[in-house]
Amino acid sequence: MNLSRFFRIAALLLWQLHTSAFAQEEIRFNKGLTTGTVRGEVTTTIKTWQFRAQKGQRITITLAPIGGDKGTLTMTLYAYCGEEYGKPLISESLHWEGQLPCNDRYTIDVAPSVDAMKLARVQRYTLTVKII
């Protein structure tokens, strides 16, 4: 990869990370339910979802691509724990189970692969979050 192309791709990714911080959507849990499912799509941007949860709760997250190559999507879960910037609990995964470290908001970034971004391929998915 030549240097010019590298910097263009890096600039695109950084811009997407910057703009994704302002384009968050909420994962809502209906009253009495512990599971929230959303549908979305990404092409050349990262989609950010957020939710609130409590310390010690168990969580299961599943990112399920709809059609296409299942290896072109990834998710990253961030915990904020009172901080301005989140720390990744998991990265580049399609499924994760674990225990949450704090009472706070959490975000999940859903991202297409760099190859899918270059081709501007639409990647559809469902994202399921179960908290108990």
Secondary structure, DSSP 8 states (H G I E B T S, - for coil): --HHHHHHHHHHHHHHHHHHTT-EEE----TT--EEEEEEEESSS-EEEEEEE-TT-EEEEEEEEESS-GGGEEEEEEE-TT-SS-EEEEEEESEEEEE--SSEEEEEEEEE-HHHHHHT--EEEEEEEEE-
